[in-house]
Amino acid sequence: MMKNFISVFICTLNRFSTQPTVVNLRFLLCLFGLLVIKTSVLAIPSDYKNKSLTEFYPVPPQNDRSLFYIQRSKNTNAIVYETNILPSGKINTEEPLKIYWMQYASDSSVAELNYVQKRYAYGIRATPVKGHPGEFVLNFVSYEKKKFYLILDPGGKQYKTYTTINGKMAELKKIFIHLEGGSFWFPNIVDIEITGKDPATLQKITEHFKP
């Protein structure tokens, strides 16, 4: 497939070799850019259960507020979830999570979720745990069957998110959603891959399920 793209590029170069240099250069750079993008997309295997698509995706920068992130087969953008810490150093109990996009598919810039995305898709409902100040039960607004728990680590320095993965309570690291068609309101979700870390063995643990 790559050879075909290169052949097209060379033929186009020969075709436009008599045209003005500046126009030539701009046209060919744009064409080559499209070919590289197309090639990189085709390089991702379709059978991602044998080799996870997440291996080809960028990893958002990590800091002491990082919790987990979501990516989808639609593009390489990531929805990042962090603890929302006040200037006092305490967690914001009214809105304990900060959620934003890492727009890797365009310019890698940071962007806020819009109202619809936050209200109906990727937003989180956080319910305080009675008798445990600063701890929360989390539910995605779009999927309430699976519960997550926001808990301060034993050292009291960093929050972590836990959920059951393959029947074990594990620290959530990332979620990958495999989509095939559908729309924003009615996406065709083929598979969800949840990846975490076993707190006892510190080993990676993964589970696949269809909602």
C-alpha atoms as an extended CHARMM CRD file, in Angstrom:
* protein
*
       211  EXT
         1         1  MET       CA              0.0000000000        0.0000000000        0.0000000000  PROA      1               0.0000000000
         2         2  MET       CA              2.8400000000        2.3830000000        0.8220000000  PROA      2               0.0000000000
         3         3  LYS       CA              4.3970000000        1.6830000000       -2.5990000000  PROA      3               0.0000000000
         4         4  ASN       CA              1.1480000000        2.7120000000       -4.2830000000  PROA      4               0.0000000000
         5         5  PHE       CA              1.1460000000        6.0400000000       -2.4070000000  PROA      5               0.0000000000
         6         6  ILE       CA              4.7620000000        6.7110000000       -3.3340000000  PROA      6               0.0000000000
         7         7  SER       CA              4.0270000000        5.9250000000       -6.9980000000  PROA      7               0.0000000000
         8         8  VAL       CA              1.1580000000        8.4140000000       -7.0070000000  PROA      8               0.0000000000
         9         9  PHE       CA              3.3850000000       11.0260000000       -5.4160000000  PROA      9               0.0000000000
        10        10  ILE       CA              6.1600000000       10.5410000000       -8.0040000000  PROA      10              0.0000000000
        11        11  CYS       CA              3.7100000000       10.6420000000      -10.9340000000  PROA      11              0.0000000000
        12        12  THR       CA              2.2230000000       13.8790000000       -9.5950000000  PROA      12              0.0000000000
        13        13  LEU       CA              5.7040000000       15.3500000000       -9.2110000000  PROA      13              0.0000000000
        14        14  ASN       CA              6.4760000000       14.5910000000      -12.8690000000  PROA      14              0.0000000000
        15        15  ARG       CA              3.1370000000       15.9780000000      -14.0020000000  PROA      15              0.0000000000
        16        16  PHE       CA              3.6100000000       19.3250000000      -12.2960000000  PROA      16              0.0000000000
        17        17  SER       CA              7.3280000000       19.7180000000      -12.8820000000  PROA      17              0.0000000000
        18        18  THR       CA              6.7410000000       22.4300000000      -15.4970000000  PROA      18              0.0000000000
        19        19  GLN       CA              4.5610000000       24.5670000000      -13.2160000000  PROA      19              0.0000000000
        20        20  PRO       CA              5.7940000000       27.4850000000      -11.0700000000  PROA      20              0.0000000000
        21        21  THR       CA              8.0500000000       26.2980000000       -8.2420000000  PROA      21              0.0000000000
        22        22  VAL       CA              6.1280000000       27.8540000000       -5.3120000000  PROA      22              0.0000000000
        23        23  VAL       CA              2.7790000000       26.4580000000       -6.4360000000  PROA      23              0.0000000000
        24        24  ASN       CA              4.4440000000       23.1020000000       -7.0720000000  PROA      24              0.0000000000
        25        25  LEU       CA              5.9520000000       22.9690000000       -3.6030000000  PROA      25              0.0000000000
        26        26  ARG       CA              2.7500000000       23.8720000000       -1.7840000000  PROA      26              0.0000000000
        27        27  PHE       CA              0.6570000000       21.4020000000       -3.7680000000  PROA      27              0.0000000000
        28        28  LEU       CA              3.1030000000       18.5450000000       -3.3390000000  PROA      28              0.0000000000
        29        29  LEU       CA              3.6030000000       19.1570000000        0.3760000000  PROA      29              0.0000000000
        30        30  CYS       CA             -0.1620000000       19.0510000000        0.8960000000  PROA      30              0.0000000000
        31        31  LEU       CA             -0.4530000000       15.8890000000       -1.1760000000  PROA      31              0.0000000000
        32        32  PHE       CA              2.4210000000       14.2030000000        0.6170000000  PROA      32              0.0000000000
        33        33  GLY       CA              0.8990000000       15.1830000000        3.9660000000  PROA      33              0.0000000000
        34        34  LEU       CA             -2.3710000000       13.5110000000        3.0010000000  PROA      34              0.0000000000
        35        35  LEU       CA             -0.5490000000       10.3830000000        1.8830000000  PROA      35              0.0000000000
        36        36  VAL       CA              1.3590000000       10.1390000000        5.1530000000  PROA      36              0.0000000000
        37        37  ILE       CA             -1.8510000000       10.5630000000        7.1470000000  PROA      37              0.0000000000
        38        38  LYS       CA             -3.6050000000        7.9380000000        5.0390000000  PROA      38              0.0000000000
        39        39  THR       CA             -0.7140000000        5.5370000000        5.4210000000  PROA      39              0.0000000000
        40        40  SER       CA             -0.5830000000        5.9920000000        9.1960000000  PROA      40              0.0000000000
        41        41  VAL       CA             -4.2950000000        5.2180000000        9.4520000000  PROA      41              0.0000000000
        42        42  LEU       CA             -3.9470000000        2.0510000000        7.3570000000  PROA      42              0.0000000000
        43        43  ALA       CA             -1.0050000000        0.9400000000        9.4790000000  PROA      43              0.0000000000
        44        44  ILE       CA             -3.3270000000        0.3100000000       12.4470000000  PROA      44              0.0000000000
        45        45  PRO       CA             -4.5060000000       -3.3340000000       12.4350000000  PROA      45              0.0000000000
        46        46  SER       CA             -8.2430000000       -3.9340000000       12.2410000000  PROA      46              0.0000000000
        47        47  ASP       CA             -8.1210000000       -6.8890000000       14.6410000000  PROA      47              0.0000000000
        48        48  TYR       CA             -7.1770000000       -4.8500000000       17.6750000000  PROA      48              0.0000000000
        49        49  LYS       CA             -8.0650000000       -7.6200000000       20.1290000000  PROA      49              0.0000000000
        50        50  ASN       CA             -4.9000000000       -9.4480000000       19.0530000000  PROA      50              0.0000000000
        51        51  LYS       CA             -2.8370000000       -6.2770000000       19.2500000000  PROA      51              0.0000000000
        52        52  SER       CA             -4.5940000000       -3.4660000000       21.0540000000  PROA      52              0.0000000000
        53        53  LEU       CA             -5.1510000000       -0.2510000000       19.1350000000  PROA      53              0.0000000000
        54        54  THR       CA             -4.0660000000        1.5830000000       22.2740000000  PROA      54              0.0000000000
        55        55  GLU       CA             -0.4730000000        0.6110000000       21.4770000000  PROA      55              0.0000000000
        56        56  PHE       CA             -0.6240000000        3.0180000000       18.5310000000  PROA      56              0.0000000000
        57        57  TYR       CA             -2.2020000000        5.9190000000       20.4200000000  PROA      57              0.0000000000
        58        58  PRO       CA             -0.4360000000        8.7930000000       22.2180000000  PROA      58              0.0000000000
        59        59  VAL       CA             -0.4390000000        8.7810000000       26.0120000000  PROA      59              0.0000000000
        60        60  PRO       CA             -1.5400000000       12.0400000000       27.6970000000  PROA      60              0.0000000000
        61        61  PRO       CA              1.0560000000       13.6890000000       29.9960000000  PROA      61              0.0000000000
        62        62  GLN       CA              0.8740000000       12.4310000000       33.5610000000  PROA      62              0.0000000000
        63        63  ASN       CA              1.0380000000       14.5160000000       36.7430000000  PROA      63              0.0000000000
        64        64  ASP       CA              0.1210000000       14.1560000000       40.4170000000  PROA      64              0.0000000000
        65        65  ARG       CA             -3.5300000000       14.9110000000       39.5900000000  PROA      65              0.0000000000
        66        66  SER       CA             -3.8750000000       12.3880000000       36.7490000000  PROA      66              0.0000000000
        67        67  LEU       CA             -6.5060000000        9.6770000000       37.1780000000  PROA      67              0.0000000000
        68        68  PHE       CA             -7.3280000000        7.9980000000       33.8580000000  PROA      68              0.0000000000
        69        69  TYR       CA             -8.1900000000        8.7700000000       30.2460000000  PROA      69              0.0000000000
        70        70  ILE       CA            -10.4870000000        7.5710000000       27.4670000000  PROA      70              0.0000000000
        71        71  GLN       CA             -9.6560000000        7.0230000000       23.8090000000  PROA      71              0.0000000000
        72        72  ARG       CA            -11.7610000000        5.7540000000       20.9290000000  PROA      72              0.0000000000
        73        73  SER       CA            -11.1710000000        4.0120000000       17.6040000000  PROA      73              0.0000000000
        74        74  LYS       CA            -12.7340000000        7.0720000000       15.9280000000  PROA      74              0.0000000000
        75        75  ASN       CA             -9.5160000000        9.1210000000       16.2770000000  PROA      75              0.0000000000
        76        76  THR       CA             -6.5090000000        9.5490000000       18.5580000000  PROA      76              0.0000000000
        77        77  ASN       CA             -8.0110000000       12.3100000000       20.7290000000  PROA      77              0.0000000000
        78        78  ALA       CA             -8.1040000000       11.5760000000       24.4630000000  PROA      78              0.0000000000
        79        79  ILE       CA            -10.5540000000       12.6200000000       27.1790000000  PROA      79              0.0000000000
        80        80  VAL       CA             -8.4560000000       13.1680000000       30.2920000000  PROA      80              0.0000000000
        81        81  TYR       CA             -9.7230000000       12.9140000000       33.8830000000  PROA      81              0.0000000000
        82        82  GLU       CA             -7.8840000000       14.5850000000       36.7520000000  PROA      82              0.0000000000
        83        83  THR       CA             -8.6550000000       15.4980000000       40.3340000000  PROA      83              0.0000000000
        84        84  ASN       CA             -9.9060000000       19.0620000000       40.6780000000  PROA      84              0.0000000000
        85        85  ILE       CA             -7.7520000000       20.4900000000       43.4570000000  PROA      85              0.0000000000
        86        86  LEU       CA             -8.4730000000       23.8800000000       45.0090000000  PROA      86              0.0000000000
        87        87  PRO       CA             -5.7100000000       26.4540000000       45.7220000000  PROA      87              0.0000000000
        88        88  SER       CA             -5.9080000000       25.3100000000       49.3540000000  PROA      88              0.0000000000
        89        89  GLY       CA             -4.6870000000       21.8810000000       48.2790000000  PROA      89              0.0000000000
        90        90  LYS       CA             -8.0390000000       20.2430000000       49.1080000000  PROA      90              0.0000000000
        91        91  ILE       CA            -10.1960000000       18.4820000000       46.5480000000  PROA      91              0.0000000000
        92        92  ASN       CA            -13.1830000000       20.4210000000       45.2120000000  PROA      92              0.0000000000
        93        93  THR       CA            -16.0520000000       18.4810000000       46.7840000000  PROA      93              0.0000000000
        94        94  GLU       CA            -18.6180000000       20.1940000000       44.5410000000  PROA      94              0.0000000000
        95        95  GLU       CA            -16.7930000000       19.1570000000       41.3560000000  PROA      95              0.0000000000
        96        96  PRO       CA            -14.0340000000       16.6650000000       42.2380000000  PROA      96              0.0000000000
        97        97  LEU       CA            -13.0010000000       15.9040000000       38.6470000000  PROA      97              0.0000000000
        98        98  LYS       CA            -11.5160000000       18.0650000000       35.9310000000  PROA      98              0.0000000000
        99        99  ILE       CA            -12.2230000000       16.7130000000       32.4280000000  PROA      99              0.0000000000
       100       100  TYR       CA            -10.7510000000       17.9350000000       29.1470000000  PROA      100             0.0000000000
       101       101  TRP       CA             -9.7210000000       16.8910000000       25.6300000000  PROA      101             0.0000000000
       102       102  MET       CA             -6.2070000000       16.3160000000       24.3610000000  PROA      102             0.0000000000
       103       103  GLN       CA             -6.7310000000       16.9560000000       20.6490000000  PROA      103             0.0000000000
       104       104  TYR       CA             -4.0380000000       14.6910000000       19.2240000000  PROA      104             0.0000000000
       105       105  ALA       CA             -5.8800000000       14.3170000000       15.9020000000  PROA      105             0.0000000000
       106       106  SER       CA             -5.2740000000       18.0010000000       15.1110000000  PROA      106             0.0000000000
       107       107  ASP       CA             -2.7000000000       20.0560000000       17.0100000000  PROA      107             0.0000000000
       108       108  SER       CA             -2.3900000000       18.3140000000       20.4210000000  PROA      108             0.0000000000
       109       109  SER       CA             -4.0260000000       21.3050000000       22.1010000000  PROA      109             0.0000000000
       110       110  VAL       CA             -6.1870000000       21.1580000000       25.2210000000  PROA      110             0.0000000000
       111       111  ALA       CA             -9.9150000000       21.8710000000       24.9570000000  PROA      111             0.0000000000
       112       112  GLU       CA            -12.8530000000       21.7840000000       27.3460000000  PROA      112             0.0000000000
       113       113  LEU       CA            -15.7390000000       19.3830000000       26.8160000000  PROA      113             0.0000000000
       114       114  ASN       CA            -18.7970000000       21.1100000000       25.4410000000  PROA      114             0.0000000000
       115       115  TYR       CA            -22.1290000000       21.0130000000       27.2640000000  PROA      115             0.0000000000
       116       116  VAL       CA            -23.5420000000       18.0460000000       25.3560000000  PROA      116             0.0000000000
       117       117  GLN       CA            -20.3710000000       15.9550000000       25.7330000000  PROA      117             0.0000000000
       118       118  LYS       CA            -20.2320000000       16.6590000000       29.4520000000  PROA      118             0.0000000000
       119       119  ARG       CA            -23.9690000000       16.2500000000       30.0760000000  PROA      119             0.0000000000
       120       120  TYR       CA            -24.6730000000       13.1680000000       27.9740000000  PROA      120             0.0000000000
       121       121  ALA       CA            -21.4380000000       11.3520000000       27.0820000000  PROA      121             0.0000000000
       122       122  TYR       CA            -18.1850000000       11.7490000000       28.9950000000  PROA      122             0.0000000000
       123       123  GLY       CA            -19.2770000000       13.6130000000       32.1050000000  PROA      123             0.0000000000
       124       124  ILE       CA            -19.0850000000       12.0890000000       35.5880000000  PROA      124             0.0000000000
       125       125  ARG       CA            -21.5410000000       12.0980000000       38.4750000000  PROA      125             0.0000000000
       126       126  ALA       CA            -19.6850000000       12.1340000000       41.7830000000  PROA      126             0.0000000000
       127       127  THR       CA            -21.4940000000       11.0860000000       44.9760000000  PROA      127             0.0000000000
       128       128  PRO       CA            -19.7290000000       11.6260000000       48.3250000000  PROA      128             0.0000000000
       129       129  VAL       CA            -19.2610000000        8.4730000000       50.4200000000  PROA      129             0.0000000000
       130       130  LYS       CA            -20.9970000000        8.8620000000       53.7800000000  PROA      130             0.0000000000
       131       131  GLY       CA            -18.5870000000        8.6990000000       56.6770000000  PROA      131             0.0000000000
       132       132  HSD       CA            -15.5530000000        9.0140000000       54.3910000000  PROA      132             0.0000000000
       133       133  PRO       CA            -14.8620000000       12.7010000000       53.7110000000  PROA      133             0.0000000000
       134       134  GLY       CA            -13.1180000000       13.3450000000       50.4100000000  PROA      134             0.0000000000
       135       135  GLU       CA            -14.0990000000        9.9860000000       48.8830000000  PROA      135             0.0000000000
       136       136  PHE       CA            -16.6000000000        9.6090000000       46.0380000000  PROA      136             0.0000000000
       137       137  VAL       CA            -18.5360000000        7.0370000000       44.0460000000  PROA      137             0.0000000000
       138       138  LEU       CA            -18.2930000000        7.8910000000       40.3450000000  PROA      138             0.0000000000
       139       139  ASN       CA            -20.6530000000        7.0720000000       37.4850000000  PROA      139             0.0000000000
       140       140  PHE       CA            -20.4420000000        8.0540000000       33.8320000000  PROA      140             0.0000000000
       141       141  VAL       CA            -23.5190000000        9.9860000000       32.7910000000  PROA      141             0.0000000000
       142       142  SER       CA            -23.8400000000        7.7150000000       29.7480000000  PROA      142             0.0000000000
       143       143  TYR       CA            -23.3400000000        4.3950000000       31.5620000000  PROA      143             0.0000000000
       144       144  GLU       CA            -24.3750000000        3.8450000000       35.1670000000  PROA      144             0.0000000000
       145       145  LYS       CA            -23.9830000000        0.0730000000       35.4390000000  PROA      145             0.0000000000
       146       146  LYS       CA            -20.3000000000        0.2110000000       36.3550000000  PROA      146             0.0000000000
       147       147  LYS       CA            -19.1970000000        2.0810000000       39.4580000000  PROA      147             0.0000000000
       148       148  PHE       CA            -15.8490000000        3.7440000000       40.0750000000  PROA      148             0.0000000000
       149       149  TYR       CA            -14.3830000000        4.9770000000       43.3460000000  PROA      149             0.0000000000
       150       150  LEU       CA            -12.2510000000        8.0750000000       43.8580000000  PROA      150             0.0000000000
       151       151  ILE       CA            -10.0650000000        7.4710000000       46.9070000000  PROA      151             0.0000000000
       152       152  LEU       CA             -7.0200000000        9.1400000000       48.4110000000  PROA      152             0.0000000000
       153       153  ASP       CA             -4.0360000000        6.7690000000       48.4580000000  PROA      153             0.0000000000
       154       154  PRO       CA             -2.7760000000        5.4680000000       51.8350000000  PROA      154             0.0000000000
       155       155  GLY       CA              0.0100000000        8.0570000000       51.8270000000  PROA      155             0.0000000000
       156       156  GLY       CA             -2.5600000000       10.8210000000       51.5750000000  PROA      156             0.0000000000
       157       157  LYS       CA             -0.7690000000       12.4970000000       48.6670000000  PROA      157             0.0000000000
       158       158  GLN       CA             -2.6490000000       11.4980000000       45.5200000000  PROA      158             0.0000000000
       159       159  TYR       CA             -6.1530000000       10.4630000000       44.5260000000  PROA      159             0.0000000000
       160       160  LYS       CA             -6.7040000000        7.3260000000       42.4760000000  PROA      160             0.0000000000
       161       161  THR       CA             -9.7200000000        5.8160000000       40.7550000000  PROA      161             0.0000000000
       162       162  TYR       CA            -10.6300000000        2.1800000000       41.3960000000  PROA      162             0.0000000000
       163       163  THR       CA            -13.0910000000       -0.1970000000       39.7510000000  PROA      163             0.0000000000
       164       164  THR       CA            -13.5510000000       -3.9290000000       39.2750000000  PROA      164             0.0000000000
       165       165  ILE       CA            -11.5180000000       -5.3440000000       36.3620000000  PROA      165             0.0000000000
       166       166  ASN       CA            -11.8120000000       -9.0800000000       35.7260000000  PROA      166             0.0000000000
       167       167  GLY       CA            -13.4230000000       -9.4860000000       39.1160000000  PROA      167             0.0000000000
       168       168  LYS       CA            -10.6330000000       -7.6540000000       40.9870000000  PROA      168             0.0000000000
       169       169  MET       CA            -10.5870000000       -4.1700000000       42.4290000000  PROA      169             0.0000000000
       170       170  ALA       CA             -7.8870000000       -2.3450000000       40.4600000000  PROA      170             0.0000000000
       171       171  GLU       CA             -6.6110000000        1.1580000000       39.8520000000  PROA      171             0.0000000000
       172       172  LEU       CA             -8.1540000000        2.4500000000       36.6160000000  PROA      172             0.0000000000
       173       173  LYS       CA             -5.6460000000        3.7440000000       34.0470000000  PROA      173             0.0000000000
       174       174  LYS       CA             -7.4350000000        3.9600000000       30.7130000000  PROA      174             0.0000000000
       175       175  ILE       CA            -10.5680000000        3.0470000000       28.7800000000  PROA      175             0.0000000000
       176       176  PHE       CA            -10.6200000000        2.3300000000       25.0610000000  PROA      176             0.0000000000
       177       177  ILE       CA            -13.9280000000        2.3640000000       23.1530000000  PROA      177             0.0000000000
       178       178  HSD       CA            -14.0560000000        0.4590000000       19.8640000000  PROA      178             0.0000000000
       179       179  LEU       CA            -16.7070000000        2.0250000000       17.6030000000  PROA      179             0.0000000000
       180       180  GLU       CA            -18.0960000000        0.8650000000       14.2840000000  PROA      180             0.0000000000
       181       181  GLY       CA            -20.4420000000        3.4180000000       12.7790000000  PROA      181             0.0000000000
       182       182  GLY       CA            -23.4740000000        4.8220000000       14.5370000000  PROA      182             0.0000000000
       183       183  SER       CA            -23.8360000000        8.4440000000       15.6390000000  PROA      183             0.0000000000
       184       184  PHE       CA            -23.1100000000       10.6000000000       18.6680000000  PROA      184             0.0000000000
       185       185  TRP       CA            -26.5030000000        9.8250000000       20.1960000000  PROA      185             0.0000000000
       186       186  PHE       CA            -26.5540000000        6.1890000000       19.0880000000  PROA      186             0.0000000000
       187       187  PRO       CA            -22.9540000000        4.9650000000       18.7580000000  PROA      187             0.0000000000
       188       188  ASN       CA            -22.3270000000        1.3690000000       17.7160000000  PROA      188             0.0000000000
       189       189  ILE       CA            -19.9880000000        0.2720000000       20.4950000000  PROA      189             0.0000000000
       190       190  VAL       CA            -18.4250000000       -3.0600000000       19.5620000000  PROA      190             0.0000000000
       191       191  ASP       CA            -16.1750000000       -3.3960000000       22.5900000000  PROA      191             0.0000000000
       192       192  ILE       CA            -14.8440000000       -1.5180000000       25.6120000000  PROA      192             0.0000000000
       193       193  GLU       CA            -11.3690000000       -2.2720000000       26.8900000000  PROA      193             0.0000000000
       194       194  ILE       CA            -10.6350000000       -1.2640000000       30.4850000000  PROA      194             0.0000000000
       195       195  THR       CA             -7.0220000000       -1.2640000000       31.6310000000  PROA      195             0.0000000000
       196       196  GLY       CA             -5.8220000000       -0.8680000000       35.1820000000  PROA      196             0.0000000000
       197       197  LYS       CA             -3.1650000000       -1.8530000000       37.6770000000  PROA      197             0.0000000000
       198       198  ASP       CA             -3.5630000000       -4.5920000000       40.2550000000  PROA      198             0.0000000000
       199       199  PRO       CA             -2.7430000000       -2.8600000000       43.5850000000  PROA      199             0.0000000000
       200       200  ALA       CA             -1.4110000000       -6.1110000000       45.0600000000  PROA      200             0.0000000000
       201       201  THR       CA              0.8980000000       -7.2360000000       42.2420000000  PROA      201             0.0000000000
       202       202  LEU       CA              1.2770000000       -3.8630000000       40.4490000000  PROA      202             0.0000000000
       203       203  GLN       CA              0.7200000000       -5.7740000000       37.2120000000  PROA      203             0.0000000000
       204       204  LYS       CA             -1.3650000000       -4.5500000000       34.2640000000  PROA      204             0.0000000000
       205       205  ILE       CA             -4.8780000000       -5.9800000000       34.1930000000  PROA      205             0.0000000000
       206       206  THR       CA             -7.3400000000       -5.7140000000       31.2920000000  PROA      206             0.0000000000
       207       207  GLU       CA            -10.9700000000       -6.5730000000       30.6900000000  PROA      207             0.0000000000
       208       208  HSD       CA            -13.1340000000       -6.4570000000       27.5440000000  PROA      208             0.0000000000
       209       209  PHE       CA            -16.9050000000       -6.0920000000       27.6010000000  PROA      209             0.0000000000
       210       210  LYS       CA            -19.7740000000       -4.7930000000       25.5110000000  PROA      210             0.0000000000
       211       211  PRO       CA            -22.1850000000       -2.4010000000       27.2500000000  PROA      211             0.0000000000
